[in-house]
Structures are given as structure tokens and as C-alpha cells.
Amino acid sequence: MPIVPLGARVVLDIGCGVGQTLMALSPAISRGALLVGMDVDQAAVGYGRGLPSRIRFIVGGGERILLKDSSVDFAIL
């Protein structure tokens, strides 16, 4: 399991599937932090969006991340 630095405000998981890694890390990450899961599999992202969590999901691949430059504090690849 990755160790997210204290104070990380935006955590991105590229290739998140249904978000299981971010869900497992969620209790240890600041409540005010934004958790973003990104995957090319639309079905996995759709399933993840239906689960009760604080993760925001986007469909896409790591070669084109649709977030502002320098907006992510920690990325999981």
C-alpha cells in the first residue's frame, strides 16, 4: 500500500479500477483532501462511482490527465 504524505490535498490514482486502493487509504488521508480515481475502463469507473466513498472518478488514461498542472500532491501509478 502506498504511503501518502501528510498534508496531501489532492491524491490521484491512475489505473484505479473501481477505486479499491483509494478506498483502503481513505481513512488515513485528511478528510479535506480530494481523492481522484482515473481509469480507461468505463465499466470499472461506473461501478466505482456507485460505491459509497469520497472518491471522484474520471475516465481516461495516464498519457492525458485532465487536471491542472501541479494540482496533484501525490499520484499512485
C-alpha positions in Angstrom: 0.0 0.0 0.0 1.4 3.4 -0.9 2.3 5.8 1.9 0.6 9.2 1.2 2.5 12.2 2.6 0.8 14.1 5.4 -0.8 17.2 4.1 -1.5 15.8 0.7 -4.6 17.8 -0.6 -5.1 16.0 -3.9 -4.3 12.3 -4.4 -4.6 10.8 -7.8 -4.8 7.0 -8.6 -4.0 6.4 -12.2 -5.4 3.0 -13.2 -7.7 2.9 -10.2 -10.2 0.2 -11.4 -13.1 0.5 -9.0 -11.1 2.6 -6.5 -10.1 -0.1 -4.1 -6.7 1.4 -3.3 -8.1 4.8 -2.6 -10.9 3.3 -0.5 -8.4 1.5 1.6 -6.2 4.6 2.0 -9.2 6.9 2.6 -9.3 6.6 6.4 -5.6 7.7 6.7 -5.9 10.7 4.3 -7.1 14.1 5.6 -10.9 14.4 5.3 -10.5 17.6 3.4 -8.3 16.0 0.7 -9.6 15.3 -2.8 -9.3 11.7 -3.9 -9.4 11.2 -7.6 -9.5 7.8 -9.3 -8.8 7.6 -13.0 -9.1 4.6 -15.3 -9.7 3.8 -19.0 -12.3 1.2 -18.2 -15.6 2.9 -18.2 -17.4 0.0 -16.6 -15.0 0.0 -13.6 -15.3 3.7 -13.2 -19.1 3.4 -13.4 -19.1 0.7 -10.7 -16.7 2.7 -8.5 -19.0 5.8 -8.8 -21.8 3.7 -7.4 -20.0 2.7 -4.3 -20.3 4.8 -1.1 -17.0 6.7 -0.9 -15.5 10.2 -1.2 -13.6 9.4 -4.4 -14.2 11.3 -7.5 -13.8 9.2 -10.7 -12.8 10.2 -14.2 -12.4 8.1 -17.3 -9.1 8.5 -19.0 -5.5 7.2 -19.3 -2.3 8.4 -17.8 -1.0 9.8 -21.0 -3.5 12.7 -20.8 -4.5 13.7 -17.3 -7.4 16.2 -17.4 -6.3 18.1 -14.2 -4.5 21.4 -13.9 -0.7 21.3 -14.0 0.8 21.0 -10.5 -2.6 20.3 -8.9 -1.8 16.8 -7.6 0.2 16.3 -4.5 0.6 12.6 -4.7 0.0 10.1 -7.6 -0.4 6.3 -7.5 0.6 4.6 -10.7 
